[in-house]
Amino acid sequence: MSEEEVEKRSLQNLDTILVAARKLGIKLVLIGGYAVAAYTRGYRYTKDIDLVADKSGVGRLKGLLRSLSYSIRDTEFGLAGSKRVNKGFIDLHISVGRIYDISTGKEYPVDSPLFRNAKRLTVKGYISKTSSLRAPVVDLDTLIVLKTMTVGREKDTVDLLSLFRDRKGGIDVTLVAERAKAADLVEHLLDRIRDYARRLREGELDEVWFNMTATRLPHTEKREIVSLLSKLAGLLRQS
C-alpha cells in the first residue's frame, strides 16, 4: 500500500473515531502532526494519530477503539494502540491527564481549558489533497508550547517552523507565554527558544527544513521567525 493510501486510511480512521466519540460523549482534541496540518499549508507526511482525551471517557474510548480493530494498551500517560494496514501500521497515541514529552521528561497538563479552547478546523492530507475532515484541534498557542518543548525531534522542528511561518500574523506570543507559565515550563521553553533562534541565524535549521520538505526557507521569513522568537523570549523572561 502506498503512503497516499495509508494517509487516506489514517484520516478515515481519525474521522470515524471523532464522529463515534462525539456520539458517545467522549471529549477528544487533536494534537501532533495532524493538528499542525490544520493550522498550516502542510509541509510533511504523517500517518500517526495523536489525541488528548478526558479521563471520564477513557473506558468508553477503549471499547470504541477495539471495535475499530485497534490493539489498545494502557500507558503511564494514557493509551497507545496500533492498527495493521497491509505491511505497515497506523499508530495511535492518546494523552490522558497530561501530555508527556519522552524526549525531555517534561509534561503539559490536560485540563478543562484545553478542551474548551479547542478549535474546529479542517485537517487535510499531505499527499492525498482530496482527503480531509473537520476535527477539534488544540488551540494554536498550546500547540506552539507542545512543539517547542521537545528536543532532538526533526519533525517537531519542522512543525514549529511551519506554525511560525504560516500563522505568524495570528500568533499571540502573550498567550503562548501564559500557557508556558501555567504549565511551569518557562525556563525550559526559554532555553528551547534561544536554541531555535541561534540555529536559525546560523543556518543550521535550513538543512533540517530542506531534508523534510524539499523546499528552502526564505531568508525574509527566517528573520520574521527569529523576531517572533525574540518577542516570546522577552515575555518569558518577565514571567
C-alpha positions in Angstrom: 0.0 0.0 0.0 1.4 3.4 -1.0 1.9 6.3 1.5 -1.0 8.0 -0.1 -3.3 5.1 0.6 -2.0 4.8 4.2 -2.6 8.5 4.7 -6.2 8.2 3.4 -6.8 5.3 5.7 -5.4 7.1 8.7 -7.6 10.2 8.0 -10.7 8.0 7.5 -9.9 6.3 10.8 -9.5 9.6 12.6 -12.8 10.8 11.2 -14.5 7.6 12.3 -13.0 7.9 15.8 -14.1 11.5 16.3 -17.6 11.0 15.0 -18.2 7.9 17.2 -16.6 9.6 20.2 -18.8 12.6 19.9 -21.9 10.4 19.8 -20.7 8.6 23.0 -20.0 11.9 24.8 -16.2 11.4 24.8 -14.1 14.5 24.7 -11.2 14.4 22.2 -8.8 17.0 21.0 -6.3 16.6 18.2 -2.6 17.3 18.7 0.5 16.2 16.9 1.3 16.4 13.2 -2.3 16.5 12.1 -3.0 19.4 14.3 -0.1 21.3 12.7 -1.6 20.4 9.3 -4.9 22.1 10.3 -3.1 25.4 11.0 -0.6 25.4 8.1 -0.3 24.5 4.4 1.2 21.2 5.5 4.9 20.5 4.9 5.3 16.9 5.9 3.8 13.5 5.7 2.3 11.8 8.8 0.0 8.8 9.4 0.0 8.7 13.2 -3.0 9.9 15.2 -2.3 11.9 18.4 -5.2 12.9 20.6 -6.0 14.1 24.1 -8.9 12.5 25.9 -10.8 13.5 29.1 -10.4 11.0 32.0 -14.2 10.3 32.3 -14.4 8.9 28.8 -11.4 6.5 28.8 -13.3 3.3 29.4 -15.8 4.0 26.6 -12.9 5.1 24.4 -11.1 1.8 24.8 -14.2 -0.1 23.8 -14.7 2.2 20.8 -11.1 1.7 19.6 -11.2 -2.0 20.0 -14.4 -2.1 17.9 -12.5 -0.4 15.2 -9.8 -3.1 15.3 -7.2 -1.2 17.2 -5.0 -3.1 19.6 -5.0 -0.9 22.7 -2.8 -0.8 25.8 -2.6 1.4 28.9 0.4 3.5 29.3 1.7 5.7 32.2 0.3 8.7 30.4 -2.9 7.4 28.7 -3.4 5.0 25.9 -1.4 3.7 23.0 -2.5 1.5 20.1 -2.0 0.5 16.6 -3.8 -1.0 13.6 -2.3 -3.0 10.8 -2.6 -1.6 7.3 -1.2 -4.2 4.9 2.5 -4.4 5.9 2.5 -1.2 8.0 0.7 0.3 11.0 -1.3 3.3 11.9 -0.1 4.3 15.4 -2.4 5.9 17.9 -1.3 7.9 21.0 -3.9 9.3 23.4 -2.8 11.5 26.3 -5.0 11.5 29.5 -4.3 13.9 32.4 -1.0 15.1 31.0 0.8 15.3 27.7 4.2 13.8 28.3 7.3 14.5 26.1 9.5 11.5 26.1 12.5 13.5 24.7 12.7 15.7 27.8 10.6 14.2 30.5 8.5 17.4 30.5 4.8 17.5 30.8 1.9 19.7 29.8 -1.3 19.4 31.9 -4.6 18.3 30.4 -7.3 20.4 31.9 -10.8 21.8 31.1 -9.4 24.9 29.2 -7.6 22.7 26.8 -10.9 21.1 25.7 -12.8 24.4 25.9 -10.2 26.3 23.8 -10.1 23.7 21.0 -10.9 25.0 17.5 -12.9 23.0 15.0 -10.7 23.1 11.9 -10.2 21.3 8.6 -7.4 18.7 8.5 -6.1 17.9 5.0 -3.8 15.2 3.8 -0.3 16.0 2.8 -0.1 13.6 -0.2 -3.8 12.9 -0.7 -5.0 16.5 -1.1 -8.6 15.4 -1.6 -8.7 13.7 1.8 -9.9 16.0 4.6 -12.1 16.1 7.8 -13.3 18.5 10.4 -11.8 18.0 13.9 -11.5 19.6 17.3 -7.9 20.8 17.3 -5.8 22.1 20.2 -5.5 25.9 20.2 -2.6 27.4 18.4 -0.9 28.8 21.5 -0.9 25.5 23.3 0.3 23.7 20.1 3.3 26.0 19.9 4.2 25.2 23.5 3.9 21.5 22.8 6.1 21.7 19.7 8.7 23.9 21.4 9.2 21.7 24.4 10.7 18.7 22.6 14.4 18.2 21.9 16.1 16.3 19.1 13.0 15.6 17.0 13.3 17.0 13.5 9.6 16.5 12.8 8.7 18.8 15.7 11.3 21.3 14.5 9.7 21.4 11.0 6.2 21.6 12.6 7.2 24.6 14.8 8.8 26.4 11.9 5.6 25.7 9.9 3.4 27.2 12.5 5.6 30.4 12.8 5.9 30.6 9.0 2.2 30.3 8.1 0.5 31.7 11.3 2.9 34.5 12.2 0.2 37.1 11.9 -2.2 35.2 14.2 0.2 34.1 17.0 -0.4 35.8 20.3 3.0 35.5 22.0 1.5 36.8 25.2 -0.9 33.8 25.3 2.0 31.4 24.5 3.9 32.8 27.4 0.9 32.4 29.7 0.4 28.8 28.6 4.1 28.1 29.4 3.9 29.8 32.8 0.7 27.9 33.7 2.5 24.6 32.8 5.6 25.5 34.7 7.7 25.4 31.5 9.0 28.9 31.4 12.7 28.2 31.9 12.6 25.1 29.6 10.9 26.9 26.8 13.2 29.9 27.2 16.2 27.6 26.6 14.5 26.0 23.7 13.6 29.3 22.0 17.1 30.7 22.4 18.4 27.5 20.8 16.0 27.7 17.9 16.8 31.4 17.3 20.6 30.6 17.3 20.2 27.7 14.9 18.1 29.8 12.6 20.5 32.6 12.5 23.5 30.3 11.9 21.6 28.4 9.1 21.6 25.1 10.9 17.9 24.6 10.5 18.0 25.2 6.8 19.2 21.7 6.3 16.6 20.2 8.7 13.8 22.0 6.8 15.1 21.0 3.4 15.6 17.4 4.2 12.0 17.0 5.3 10.2 19.4 2.9 12.5 19.5 -0.1 12.0 23.3 -0.1 14.0 26.3 1.1 13.2 28.6 3.9 13.2 32.2 2.5 15.6 34.5 4.3 13.0 37.1 5.0 10.7 34.5 6.7 13.6 33.3 8.8 14.1 36.8 10.0 10.4 37.1 10.8 10.5 33.8 12.8 13.6 34.9 14.7 11.8 38.2 15.6 8.8 36.3 16.9 11.0 34.0 18.9 12.8 37.1 20.4 9.5 38.6 21.4 8.4 35.4 23.1 11.7 35.1 24.9 11.3 38.6 26.2 7.9 37.8 27.6 9.1 34.5 29.1 12.0 36.3 30.9 9.3 38.6 32.5 7.3 35.7 33.7 
